[in-house]
Every structure is written in C-alpha cells, then in structure tokens.
Amino acid sequence: MNKGGRGKEVAQDIDIAVNYILRELNLTKVHLIGHSWGATVSGYYATLFPEKVEKLILFAPFVERLGTTSWEKTETLYQDKTGLARTEQFYNQVPKGKEVVLAKEVLDHWGNVWEKSDPTSRTRNPVSVRYPLAWRVDLYNCWNGNCFLMQRR
C-alpha cells in the first residue's frame, strides 16, 4: 500500500484491489467507476491495465489545463475535519442562487455517519475524520499543465 496518496500511487492501490477482486470472484475484468479525483485516477489506471477493465465510468474527472491557477499548491497530505465542519463545507460550496441537492435529512445525519467511517476519529479531540489531501496536489498540477495522467508510465 502506498504512503503518499498521489494519483500515480493510488493507481497501484487500485491494482491491488482489482487483483484481489479478480482472484476472489474468478473474473477476468472489472467495471471501474470513479468520481472527481477518483475518476482521474481510475482513468489513469485503465491506461495502465486495460486488460483488467471491462467498462470504465468517469464522472467529473480532473483534466489538464494550460496556464496557471490563482491558488497556491499545498504539500499537506492529510487533514482532520469534524463532521459538522465537513457538512458546513458542503453547504458553502453550493453556488449562490442554487439549492442544495441533498435532502436536509441526509445532511442532518451525514456528519455523524462520516465521523464513524474513520475508526481513528474518536482518538482525536475534537472527534474528526482524517482524510487525504494529496488529490489537491494532483489537481494543482493538472490545472497548471502537469497532469500525472498525461505522463507515460
């Protein structure tokens, strides 16, 4: 398992999971679905191992852009965030004038469920989920003309 969590490294983790699934279910190929950064990594994985992917579904992958962004590159690989802070972050990302697409009942409980998804969340004060941020490095690079997915093996 990788230590850095960048796209190229995560593709190696996907391969470990795919090999396990193929072996355990006696399959020759998988259907691979990815969203956002996961779509970018899944697409990259499919270029590395096309013989293992029957179908590839990508929803909103990162794409390479030429030029530069107005935000700075981060080198932080992880962040701790409470369920309440993550829910507030979701609300703050809804464009002005647009309605929230998830039911209020979902968001009322989502933060607590999210905290429970991290078995180490209760070891931190306040209770928080530790989640990877390496995707931000990949996004920054993709939006500044250096996308890992455009690089050869």
C-alpha positions as CSV (number, residue, x, y, z in Angstrom):
1,M,0.0,0.0,0.0
2,N,1.3,3.5,-0.9
3,K,2.3,6.1,1.7
4,G,1.9,9.3,-0.3
5,G,-1.6,9.1,-1.7
6,R,-0.9,10.8,-5.0
7,G,-2.7,9.6,-8.2
8,K,0.1,7.5,-9.6
9,E,0.5,5.8,-6.2
10,V,-3.2,5.3,-5.7
11,A,-3.4,3.6,-9.1
12,Q,-1.1,1.0,-7.6
13,D,-3.5,0.5,-4.7
14,I,-6.4,0.1,-7.2
15,D,-4.4,-2.6,-8.9
16,I,-4.0,-4.5,-5.6
17,A,-7.8,-4.3,-5.0
18,V,-8.6,-5.2,-8.6
19,N,-6.3,-8.2,-8.5
20,Y,-8.0,-9.4,-5.3
21,I,-11.5,-9.0,-6.8
22,L,-10.5,-10.8,-10.0
23,R,-8.9,-13.7,-8.0
24,E,-11.7,-14.0,-5.4
25,L,-14.6,-13.8,-7.8
26,N,-12.8,-15.7,-10.6
27,L,-13.2,-12.8,-13.1
28,T,-11.0,-11.6,-15.9
29,K,-12.1,-7.9,-15.9
30,V,-13.9,-5.4,-13.7
31,H,-16.2,-2.4,-14.1
32,L,-14.4,0.6,-12.7
33,I,-16.3,3.7,-11.6
34,G,-14.6,7.0,-10.5
35,H,-15.8,10.4,-9.4
36,S,-13.7,13.6,-9.4
37,W,-10.1,12.8,-8.5
38,G,-11.1,9.2,-8.3
39,A,-12.2,9.4,-11.9
40,T,-8.9,10.8,-12.9
41,V,-7.1,8.0,-11.1
42,S,-9.4,5.4,-12.5
43,G,-8.8,6.7,-16.0
44,Y,-5.1,6.6,-15.4
45,Y,-5.4,3.0,-14.0
46,A,-7.3,1.9,-17.1
47,T,-4.5,3.2,-19.3
48,L,-2.0,1.1,-17.3
49,F,-4.1,-2.1,-17.2
50,P,-6.6,-2.1,-20.0
51,E,-6.7,-5.8,-19.9
52,K,-8.3,-5.7,-16.5
53,V,-11.1,-3.2,-17.2
54,E,-14.3,-4.2,-19.0
55,K,-16.1,-0.9,-18.5
56,L,-14.9,2.5,-17.3
57,I,-17.3,5.1,-15.9
58,L,-15.8,8.6,-15.2
59,F,-17.8,11.3,-13.5
60,A,-16.2,14.8,-13.4
61,P,-12.5,13.8,-13.8
62,F,-9.7,16.3,-13.4
63,V,-8.3,17.3,-16.8
64,E,-5.1,19.1,-17.7
65,R,-5.4,22.8,-18.2
66,L,-2.8,25.0,-19.7
67,G,-1.8,28.1,-17.8
68,T,-1.8,28.7,-14.1
69,T,-4.3,28.8,-11.2
70,S,-4.8,31.6,-8.8
71,W,-4.3,29.4,-5.7
72,E,-1.2,28.0,-4.2
73,K,0.0,24.4,-4.2
74,T,-0.3,22.5,-1.0
75,E,2.1,19.9,0.2
76,T,-0.2,18.8,3.1
77,L,-1.2,15.2,2.5
78,Y,-3.9,14.8,5.3
79,Q,-6.4,16.9,7.1
80,D,-8.6,16.4,10.2
81,K,-12.1,17.7,10.0
82,T,-15.2,17.3,12.2
83,G,-18.5,16.1,10.8
84,L,-20.0,19.5,11.4
85,A,-17.2,21.3,9.7
86,R,-17.4,19.0,6.7
87,T,-21.2,19.5,6.4
88,E,-20.7,23.3,6.6
89,Q,-18.0,23.0,3.9
90,F,-20.6,21.2,1.7
91,Y,-23.1,23.9,2.2
92,N,-20.5,26.6,1.5
93,Q,-19.7,25.0,-1.8
94,V,-23.2,25.3,-3.2
95,P,-23.2,28.1,-5.8
96,K,-25.1,31.2,-4.8
97,G,-28.6,31.1,-6.0
98,K,-28.7,27.3,-6.3
99,E,-30.5,24.9,-4.0
100,V,-28.8,22.1,-2.0
101,V,-29.4,18.9,-4.0
102,L,-29.3,16.5,-1.0
103,A,-32.3,16.2,1.3
104,K,-31.9,18.0,4.6
105,E,-32.5,14.7,6.5
106,V,-29.4,13.3,4.8
107,L,-27.2,16.2,5.7
108,D,-28.5,16.3,9.3
109,H,-27.0,12.8,9.9
110,W,-24.2,12.8,7.4
111,G,-21.6,14.4,9.6
112,N,-22.0,11.8,12.4
113,V,-22.0,8.9,9.9
114,W,-18.9,10.3,8.3
115,E,-17.1,10.5,11.6
116,K,-17.9,6.9,12.3
117,S,-16.4,5.9,9.0
118,D,-12.9,6.6,10.4
119,P,-12.1,4.1,13.1
120,T,-9.5,6.5,14.5
121,S,-11.9,9.5,14.7
122,R,-12.5,9.1,18.4
123,T,-8.8,9.2,19.1
124,R,-8.7,12.9,18.2
125,N,-10.1,15.9,20.1
126,P,-12.4,17.1,18.7
127,V,-13.7,13.9,17.1
128,S,-12.7,14.2,13.5
129,V,-12.0,12.3,10.3
130,R,-8.5,12.2,8.9
131,Y,-8.7,12.3,5.2
132,P,-6.2,12.5,2.3
133,L,-5.5,15.8,0.6
134,A,-2.9,14.6,-1.9
135,W,-5.6,15.0,-4.5
136,R,-5.1,18.8,-4.2
137,V,-1.5,18.4,-5.3
138,D,-2.7,16.4,-8.3
139,L,-5.4,19.0,-9.1
140,Y,-3.0,21.8,-8.8
141,N,-0.6,20.1,-11.2
142,C,-3.4,19.2,-13.6
143,W,-4.6,22.8,-13.7
144,N,-1.1,24.0,-14.2
145,G,-0.2,21.9,-17.2
146,N,1.5,19.0,-15.4
147,C,-1.2,16.3,-15.0
148,F,0.1,12.9,-14.0
149,L,-2.5,11.3,-16.2
150,M,-0.9,12.8,-19.2
151,Q,2.5,11.3,-18.4
152,R,3.7,8.0,-19.7
153,R,4.4,5.0,-17.4
